[in-house]
Amino acid sequence: MKRATWLTIGGLVLVVGVIGVSAGSLWSGLPVDVAEVREGPIQEFVDERGKTRLPETHLVTMPFGGRVEAITLSEGDEVQKGEIVAQLVPLDLDLTVEEARAVVERLEAAIRENAYSAIEETAVKQAEQFVESMRNTVLVAETRLPPSIEKSDYHQKNLKRVEELAKTKAQSEDELDRARLDAVQAKSDLAQDGLVVEATRALALATDMLPTMVRQYIERKSFTEAVLKKQLAEATARLRQVEQNQKRGTMTSPVDGVVLDRPVTNEQFLPAGTELLEIGRLEDLEVDAEVLSVDVVNVKEGAPVEIYGPAIGKNLPGARDYAVGTVHRVYPAGFTKISSLGVEQQRVIVIIHFKPEDLQWLRAKRGLGVGYRVRVRIRTREAPSALVIPRSSLFRGADGQWNVYAIRGGRARVAKVQIGILNDELAQVTDGLAPGDLIVRAPEGDLEDGQRVKAVVEESEEPPGPSAGTQEAD
């Protein structure tokens, strides 16, 4: 009986011990990783891909059709403003200028020749004298006509008298024949003198036109001079053009920069406008980022930017792994772009300028150039001192509001919170928690409101700092 009693007592002690151990386990609660609500800085970012570019490049092109000499410059060569970078064949330009100059000189000589009218003036005087001489000749011819008429009349009358006397044998046949011959001769002389008068009058009329004709010729030379002067003006303009082309045939760099592209190398004939060189100033290097339109509304000009990526490196001054920049311009219009996953996106171009010291370091140490891929982290909002918690502690309630599990009285209690700035790592709490509160860092799906828990705090936990992200609390 005594042995059975002891066995019963022992069994009771064992059961009590098991129950005590189980009770102690339940009392300690479910171990959970917790974080303390602390004050610290938080920032909100828009993170996108970007590409370096130059705001302006300078093209050296063919000023007109011609033969260009071989270009010795190569991509990456530095050039100075005013340095000769390309040259058209000089002989071709020289010959064109000489030809145009010869045309100008020929027309100038023609104008001088046309202006010389001494011969014409002499011809006018000569013509006037000839007219006067012909008038005098007409007068002389006219003075001979009356005697010829009288002489013809006399011989006609004398012939009649001799014919009457010859009938009575008072005059011989020889005298009759002589009278007849004299009458015919007188009549012929009269006719000849009449023809001379008419001829000299006709010549006089023609001669009267000579001075007028010479003067008209002189006047016509004035019109010729006007035409020659117009031709000279055209030739002079052509000469100026080819002289200007001769100057343009020697092409110089418009800026201090580097050769970005050289499409032409060998000597060849090229039409006007053909691109020979592209020159740019790497000191003006900037970043072109295509930001989603839903994010770009929060991007403001002057906003600070972190530029990072393999092209930037990780050993910048100050042990930074990013270069400092600022938003220079946000384009007012967006454009549609298809993503690599086939999703149609509306994006807006944002131009970012490097901090000059960082750009100088990147060019010298990293050889940063045009068209290099980078990433940009544009700061849209920040709070230097805010209540911050880990982003992983947040979850949505049934009403769609943000909640956390706060540790209160050894139990996990659901607490509604108001969130301000939100990024990938941290969240700003504007209402619902106080500094020093403990919350579950990453609540499991089976954790329930009011469940007893055991807080586990990492010894190495540091106060939260700013982190990258793109989201804003609803």
PASE-446543 format. One record per residue: x negated, y negated, z of N, C-alpha, C in turn. Coordinates in steps of 0.1 Angstrom, whole numbers, plus 2048, in hexadecimal, padded with zeros to 3 digits. Atoms other than C-alpha are relative to their C-alpha. Example, Ala and Ser with C-alpha at 12.3 -4.5 7.8 and 13.67 -1.06 7.14 Angstrom:
BEGIN
7F780C80078582D84E7F77F4800;80980B80077780B8478087F5808;
***
This chain:
BEGIN
7F880C8008008008007F77F4800;80980B7FF7E47E98097F97FE7F2;80780280D7D27F17E880A7FA7F5;7F680580A7F27EA7D38027F1802;7FE80E7FD7F67C97E57F57F77FA;80C8088057D37BE7DC8007FF7F1;7FF80080F7D97C87B880A7F57FB;7F680A8037F87B37B77FB7F2801;80680D7FE7E77957C67F67FC7F6;80B80380A7CA7987AE8077FD7F2;7F980380D7E27997908067F2800;7FB80D7FF7F377A79D7F67F57FE;80B80A8017D27687A17FC7FF7F1;80480080E7C977277D80A7F87F7;7F58078077EA76576F7FF7F1803;80080E7FD7E77457827F47F97FA;80C8068067C37407758027FE7F1;7FE80280E7CE7457518097F47FE;7F780C8017EB72D7567F97F3802;80880C7FC7D37147667F77FC7F4;80980380B7BB7177498087FA7F4;7F880580B7D77127308057F3803;7FB80D7FC7E56F57437F67F57FE;80B80A8017C36E47447FD7FD7F1;80280280F7C06E971E80A7F67FB;7F68088047E16D97187FF7F1805;80280D7FA7D96BC72F7F67F87F9;80B8088067B96B271D8057FB7F2;7FA80580C7CD6AD6FC7F78047F3;8067FD80D7C46B16D67F47F67FD;80B80A8037A16A36CE8027F97F3;7FE80880D7A46876B47F47F6800;80A80B80378A66F6A58067F3801;7FA80D7FE79264C6B07F67F57FC;80880C8037866296A78067F5808;7FC80C7F87886096BB8037F57F7;7FC80C80779A5EB6AE7F67F5804;80B8097FD77E5D16AB8027F37F7;80180C8087785AE69E7F48017F7;80B80080A7625AB67F8047FA7F3;7FD80580D76059E65C80680A7F7;7FA7F780A7745AD63F8017F87F3;7FF80780D7745A561A8088097F7;7F87F980A78A5AE5FD7F97FD7F2;80780180C77B5B45DB8088067F4;7FB7FA80C7845BB5B77F38067F9;80C7F980576B5D55A98038057F2;7FE7FD80F7675D85837F38027FA;80C80080974E5E05687FE7F37F9;80380C80873D5C45567F58027F7;80B7FF80A7245BD53B7F97F27FF;80780D8027095A35388017FB7F2;7FE80680D70C58A51C7FA7F2801;80480D80170156851180C7F77FC;7F580980371A54B5107FF7FB7F2;80280680E70B53F4EF7F38067FA;80C7FC8076F354E4D67FF7F77F3;80280980C6E353B4B97FB8087F4;8037F880C6E354A4967F77F77F7;80880680B6C854147D8048077F3;7FA7FA80C6D854645B7FA7F97F4;80580580D6D05404368087F37FE;7F880C8026D951B4308067FF7F2;7FB7FF80E6DE52240B7FA80D7FA;8057F48076D853E3F27F17FE7FC;80F8018046B25453ED7F980C805;8097F57FD69555B3F37F97FD80D;8058027F368A55E4177F3808802;80C7F97FD66756842280280A80B;7FF7F67F66615864388007F980E;7FF8057F266A57F45D7F7809809;80A7F87F864E58947580480180E;7FB7FF7F266158449580780D802;7F87F47FD6705A24A78097FE80C;7F78017F468B5A84C17F87FF80D;8078017F368059C4E37F57F5800;80B80A8016665834D68067F2805;7FC80E7FB6685614E87FD7F67F5;80280B80966B5424D38037F3807;7FF80D7FA66951D4DB8097F87F6;7F88098086815024CF7F77F97F6;80780680A6754F54AE7F68097F9;80A7F780665F5134A68068067F3;7FB7FA80D66152048280280F802;7FC7F27FE6735414838038077F2;7FD7FA80D67C54645E7FD7F57F5;80480980A67153743D8058057F2;7FD7FD80E67F5364197F37FE7F8;80C80180866553A3FE7FD7F17FC;80280F8026555163FC8007FD7F1;80280380E64D5183D680E7FE7FA;7F280180667251D3CD8067F2804;7FA80C7FB67C4FF3E27F87F47F9;80880B80665F4E93D48047FE7F2;7FC80280E6694F03B080E7FA7FF;7F380580068D4E83B78007F1803;80180F7FC6834C63C77FA7F97F4;80680780B66C4BE3AA8097FE7F4;7F680180B6874C539080A7F5803;7F680B7FD6A04AF3A27FA7F3800;80780C8006864943A67FE7FB7F1;80280480E67E49538180D7FB7F9;7F38058056A34913788037F1804;7FE80E7FB6A547238E7F77F67F9;80980980768646337E8037FE7F2;7FC80180E69246A35B80C7F67FF;7F58098016B34583627FC7F2804;80580D7FD6A143B3727FA7FA7F4;80780580C68C43835380A7FC7F5;7F680280A6AB43A33D8087F3803;7FA80D7FC6BB41D3517F77F57FC;80A80B80469C40834C8007FE7F1;80080180F69C41032780D7F97FB;7F48058046C04083248027F1803;7FF80E7FC6BC3E73367F77F77F8;8098088086A13DB31E8087FD7F3;7F880580B6B43C63047FA7F57F8;80680B80869A3AF2F58018027F1;7FF7FD80F69C3C02D380E7FC7FC;7F28038046C23BC2D38027F1800;7FF80F8006BF3972DC7FA7FB7F4;80680580D6A73922BF8098047F4;7F77FC80B6BF3A52A980B7F77FF;7F480A8016DB38D2B27FB7F47F9;80580D8066C636F2A97FD8027F1;8037FD80E6BB38028980D8017F8;7F37FF8076DF3882808067F37FF;7FA80E8016EA3642877F97F97F5;80880780B6CE3572708048067F3;7FC7F980D6D837125580E7FB7FC;7F38058036FC3652587FF7F27FA;80280E8046F13412547FA8007F1;80680080D6DC34B23680A8057F5;7F57FB80A6F935E22580A7F57FE;7F780B80270F34022A7FA7F67F6;8078098096F532A2198008067F2;8017F980D6F23441FD80E7FE7F9;7F38028067183421F88027F27FB;7FF80D80471631D1F67F97FD7F3;80880280C6FB31E1DC8078077F4;7F97F980B70E3381C880C7F87FB;7F480880472D3221C97FD7F37F9;80480D80871A3031BD7FC8037F2;8047FC80E70F31619E80D8037F8;7F47FC80773331F1958067F47F7;7FA80B8087402FC1897F87FD7F3;80780280D7232F617080280C7F6;7FE7F580872831916380E7FF7F9;7F380280674D31115D7FF7F67F5;80180A8097452F114C7F88047F3;8087FB80B72A3021378088097F7;7F87F780774231D12D80B7F87F8;7F680880775D3031247FA7F97F4;80680780B7452EF10F7FD8097F4;8037F780B73930D0FB80D8057F9;7F47FC80675D3180F58057F47F6;7FB80B8087662F50E87F67FE7F4;80980280A7462F30D480280B7F5;7FD7F580974E3150C480C7FD7F7;7F48048087703080B97FC7F57F5;80480B8097602E90A97F88067F5;8087FA80A7462FE0978088097F6;7F87F880876031608A8087F77F6;7F88098097752F807C7F67FB7F5;80980580A7562EA06B7FB80B7F7;8047F580874C30C05E80A8037F5;7F67FE80A76C30E04B7FE7F67F4;80280A80B7632EE0377F18017FC;80E7FE80373F2FA0337F77F6805;80880B7F97342DE04A7F6806809;8097F97F77232F70617FC80D7F9;8057F380670E31505680580B809;7FC7F47F971533805F7F780280C;80A7FF7F56F63380758047F880C;7FB8097F570331B08A80C806806;7F47FA7FB72432D08D7FD80B809;8047F47F771434C09A7F97FB80D;8078057F46FE3380B280B7FB80A;7F58067F871E3260BF80780C807;7F97F57FA72F3470C47F880780B;8097F97F67113560D77FF7F780C;8008097F470F3370ED80D801808;7F37FF7F973433A0F680180D808;8007F37F973035F0FE7F77FF80C;80A8017F57113581138057F880B;7FB8087F572233C12680B807808;7F57F97F974035112D7FA80B809;8077F67F872936D1397FA7FA80D;8068067F471635615080A7FB80A;7F58047F773734815E80580D808;7FC7F47F974236B1667F680580A;80A7FC7F77213741757FF7F780D;8008097F572135518B80C802809;7F47FD7F874435E1967FE80C809;8037F37F87393811A07F67FD80B;80A8037F671B3731B38077F980C;7F98077F573235C1C780980A808;7F87F67F974A3781CF7F780A809;8097F77F972D38F1D97FA7FA80C;8068077F471D3751EF80A7FE80B;7F58027F673E36E20080280D807;7FE7F37F97433932077F4803809;80B7FE7F87203962148007F780C;7FF80A7F472537722A80A80580A;7F67FA7F67453872397FA80C807;8067F57FA7323A72407F57FB80A;80B8047F871439424E8067F980C;7FA8067F472B38026580280980C;7FD7F57F67323A12787F3804807;80C7FB7FA70D3A72807FE7FC80E;8038057F270939129F80A80680A;7F67F97F772A39F2AD7FD80E802;8037F27FF71F3C22A67F480280A;80B7FF7F76FE3BD2B88047FD80E;7FB8047F270F3AC2D680880C806;7F87F57FB7273C92D87F780C804;8097F67FC70A3E12D87F97FD80D;8058037F36FB3CE2F580A80280B;7F57FE7F671C3CF30780180F803;7FF7F17FF71D3F53007F5805809;80B7FB7F86FB3F93118047FE80F;7FC8027F270B3EB33180880C805;7F87F47FC7244083317F780C801;8097F57FF70842032A7F87FF80D;8078017F46F541234880980480C;7F87FB7F671341835E80180F801;8007F180071543C3537F2806805;80D7FB7FB6EF4403597FF7FE80F;8018027F26F243137B80880B808;7F87F57FA70E44A3847F880D800;8087F48016F84663777F480080A;80B8027F66DB45838C80480380E;7FB7FD7F26F04583AB80280F803;7FE7F27FF6FA47C3A57F2807802;80E7F97FF6D548639F7F97FC80D;8068047F36CA4723BE80680980B;7F97F77F66E44853D37FB80E800;8057F38016D84A53C57F2801805;80E8007FB6B449C3CD80080080F;8008007F16BD4943F180580E805;7FC7F37FC6CF4B53F37F580B7FF;80B7F68016B24CA3E67F47FC80A;80A8037F669A4B63FD80580580E;7FB7FB7F36B14BE41A7FF80F801;8027F28016B14E240F7F2804802;80E7FD7FE68C4E140E7FC80080F;8028007F168C4D743380780C806;7F87F57FA6A74F143B7F980D7FD;8077F480369150B42A7F780480B;8087FC7F467B50A44980980080C;7F67FE7F56915184647F980180E;8068007F268851148980A80580A;7F77FB7F569551E4AA8077F4806;7F980B7FA6B05074B87FE7FF80F;8018007F26A85104DC7F3808804;80A7F77FA68D51F4F380880D804;7F97F37FD6985444F47F880C7FB;8057F48056925674E88088057F4;7F97FA80B69A5794C880980C804;7F77F57FC6B958F4CE80280A7F5;7FE7F780C6BD59D4AB7F97FA7F4;80780480C6AB59D48A8058097F5;7FB7F780A6C05AB46E7F88017F3;80880080D6A85A14527F1800804;80E8007FD6835A94517F87FD7F3;80880280C6765AB42D8047F47F8;7FE80B80967359041380B8057F6;7F57FC8096935903FE8097F47FD;7F780B8046AD57A3EC80D803808;7F47FE7F86CB57440380A7F47FD;7F780B8026EB5603FF8017F780C;7FE80A7F56F554241480880780C;7F97FC7F470054A4387FB80E805;8057F37FB6ED56B43B7F97FE80D;8078017F36E257045F7F2806800;80E7FD8006BD5714647FB80480E;8047FE7F26B856F48A80B7FC809;7F78047F56CC56D4AA7F77FD80C;8088057F56BC5594C68087FC80B;7F88047F46C85554E97F77FD80C;8078047F46BE54750B80480A80B;7FC7F67F56BC5645258017F980D;7FE8077F36BB54954080F7FD802;7F28027FF6E054553880880D801;7FA7F37FF6E856A53D80C7FF80A;7F47FF7F770B57054C80680D7FF;7F97F480172358C55280E7FE7FC;7F280080574359354080780C806;7F87F57F975C5A855580E7FF7FB;7F27FF80477E5B454980880580C;7F97FD7F37945B356880F8027FD;7F27FD8027B75C256A8087F3804;7F980C7FE7D15A656880780080E;7FA8007F37E15B25897F67FC80B;80A8037F67C05AC59B7FA7F27FD;80680C8047B458D5888077F4806;7F980B7FA7CF5775987FA7FC80D;8068047F47BB5785B87F27FB7FE;80E80480379A56F5A78007F17FD;80180E80279154A5A97F27FC7FC;80D8058047765365997F77FC80C;8098027F57585335B080080B80B;8007F57F67605535C37F28087FF;80D7F98007405665CE80280E7FA;8007F38077375865BB7F3807803;80C7F77FF7205A35C17FF8087F3;8027F980C7115B15A17F680B803;8097F47FC7035D45A480180A7F5;8007F58096FD5F45927F18047FC;80D7FB8046DF6075827F87F57FA;80780B8076D65E956C7FA7F680A;8048097F76D35D458B7F580580A;8097FA7F76C05EC5A18047FE80F;7FD8007F26BD5EF5C77F67F9808;80B8067F869F5DB5D17FF7F17FD;80080E8026A95B75CC7FB7F980D;8058077F569A59C5E380A80180C;7F77FF7F56A85A060680580E802;7FC7F27FF6AB5C660280E8027FC;7F27FF8056CC5C15EF80080A7F5;7FE7F780C6DA5DA5D680A7F97F7;7F78078096EE5BF5C57FA7F27FD;80380E8036E959D5B480B7F7804;7F680A7FC6FC57E5BF8057F97F4;7FB80880B71356D5A780D7F9805;7F38077FD7325575A68098007F3;7F780180B7515565907FF7F27F9;80280C80774B53C57580E7FC7F9;7F480380776B53F56180980C7FF;7F67F680278B55355F8087FC7F3;7F980380C79A55553C80F7FE802;7F18027FD7BE54853A80980A7F9;7F77F68077CA5645237FA80E801;8047F27FE7C85895278018087F2;8007F780C7C55A650E80380E804;7FC7F27FD7D15CA50B7F48097FD;80B7F78027B75E550E80580E804;7FD7F27FD7BB60B50E7F4806808;80A7FA7F87A861C52A7FB80D7FA;8057F480579363B52680A80C802;7F57F67FE7B164F53380C7FE7F8;7F58038097C764051980B7F8805;7F68097FA7D96285307FF7F27FB;80080D8057E36075227FF7F680C;8038097F57D55EB5398007F27FA;80180E8037D85C65397F57FA808;80C8047FA7B75B65407FD7F17FD;80480E8027A85935437F17FF802;80F8027FF78458853D7FD7F680B;8058097F577257955B7F17FF7FD;80E8038037505695557F97FD80E;8078017F373756B5727F27FC7FD;80E8068017165575767F880680B;8097FC7F66F85655877FB7F5809;80880A7F86E75535A47F27FF7F8;80C8028096C95445917F4808805;80C7F97FB6AF5535A980180F7FD;7FE7F28026BE5765A57FE8037F1;8027FD80E6C057357F7F27FF7FC;80E80180369C56857D7F980D805;8067F47FB69258659280480C7F8;7FB7F58086A759E57E7F98007F2;80680080D69859255D7F1803801;80F7FE7FF67459356A7FD80F805;8037F37FA6765B457E80880C7F9;7F77F68066935C756D8017FF7F1;7FF80280E6915B954A80F8007FB;7F28018046B75B254A8027F87F4;7FE80780C6C35A952880F7FF7FD;7F28028056E35A551380680D7FE;7F87F48036FE5C05127FD80B80A;8037F67F66F35D253280C802809;7F47FD7F870E5E45467FD7FE80F;8018037F27135D956A80E802807;7F38017F972E5DA5858007F3808;7FE80C7F873C5BC59680A80280B;7F77FF7F474C5B95B88037F1803;7FB80E7FF7605985B88077FF80D;7FA8027F476958C5DA80C7F77FE;7F480780178D5815DB8057FA80D;7FC8067F379457C6007F680580B;8087FB7F578157F6208047F980D;7FD8057F278557A6467F3802808;80C7FE7F876557465A80280680D;7FD7FA7F377557E67A80F805800;7F37FB80079359567A80080D808;7FF7F37FA7A15B468C80080A7F5;8017F680B7965D167680180E806;7FF7F27FD79D5F66767FC8087F4;8037F880B79261266080D8027F7;7F57FE80A7A761564080780E801;7FB7F27FF7AB63A64680A80280B;7F77FF7F57BF63466680E7FC7FC;7F28058047DD62565380880C7F9;7F77F78077FB63964780D7F97FF;7F380680281D63063A80B807808;7F47FA7F983C63665080B8027F6;7F47FD80885E6416448067F37FA;7FB80D80586761C6407F77F97F6;80A80680984961662A7F67F6806;8098097F98376016447F3807804;80D7FB7FC81360564E80180480F;8007FB7F380E61A66E7F2805803;80C7FA7FB7F162668380480980D;7FE7F97F47EE63F6A07F77F980B;8078067F57E462B6BF7FF80980C;8027F77F47D663D6DE8057F880C;7FA8067F57EC6336FB80480A80B;7FD7F77F67ED64571C7FC80F7FD;8057F38047DA66270D8088077F5;7F77FA80B7F46676F27FF7F77F3;80080780D7F565E6CD80E7FA7FD;7F38078028106446C88007F97F2;7FF80780D81C6376A68027F2802;7FF80E7FE8176126A48017F97F2;7FF80880D8235FB6887F67F5800;80A80A8018095E367C8027F77F4;80080980C8075C56647F27FF7FB;80D8008067EA5C664C7FE7F47F7;80480C8087D85A963C7F78057F4;8097FC80B7B95AF6277FE80F802;8027F28007B45D361D7F68047F5;80A7FB80A7975E460B7FF80F802;8017F280078B6076067FC80680E;8067FB7F377B60A62A8077FA80C;7FB8077F578B5F164080E7FA7FD;7F38078017AD5E06478007F680B;7FE80B7F67B55BF65880D802807;7F47FF7F97CF5C26738047F2805;7FB80E7FC7E45A267880A80180B;7F67FF7F57FD5B069080280F803;7FD7F27FC8045D06A47F5806809;80B7FB7F87E25D66B47F87F5806;80880A7F97CA5C46CC7F1805800;80E7FC7FF7A45C46CE7FE80A80B;8037F67F67975E36E180A80C7FF;7F77F58017B55F96D87F980C7F8;8057F48067AD61D6CE80A8057F6;7F77FA80A7BC62C6AE7FA80C7FB;8057F48067B964D69D7FA7FC7F3;80880480C79F6496828068057F3;7FA7F980C7AE66266980A80A805;7F67F77FA7CE67167680380C7F7;7FD7F48077D669566C80F8007FD;7F28008047F769D65C80980680B;7F87FA7F58036B267A8007F980D;8008087F37FC69769480E7FA801;7F38057FD81D68C6A48007F580A;7FF80B7F782866D6B680280580E;7FF7FC7F28236716DC7F880C803;8087F47FE80C68F6D87F47FC809;80C8037F77F16906F47F48037F8;80C7FE8077CF68C6E57F47FC809;80C8037F97AB68A6F07F77F77F6;80880980879866C6E27F28047FF;80E7FE8027776736D27FA7F47F8;80680C8067616546CB7F28047FC;80E7FE8057426576B57F77F6807;80A8097F972464A6C97F97F67F7;80880880971463C6AA8097F67F9;7F78098077336286A07FC7F2802;80380F80072B60469780C7F87FD;7F48098037435E76958018007F1;7FE80080F7525E86727FC7F37FA;80580C8087445D06588087FF7F3;7F980280C7505C46367FD80C7F7;8017F480A7565DF61B8077FC7F4;7FA80380D7605E05F780D8077FE;7F37FA8037825E65EA8087F77F6;7F980780A79D5DA5D280F7FE804;7F18007FD7BF5DD5E48037F580B;7FA8097F67D45C55F980C807806;7F57F97F97ED5D061380D7FB7FA;7F38048058115D06088077F880B;
***
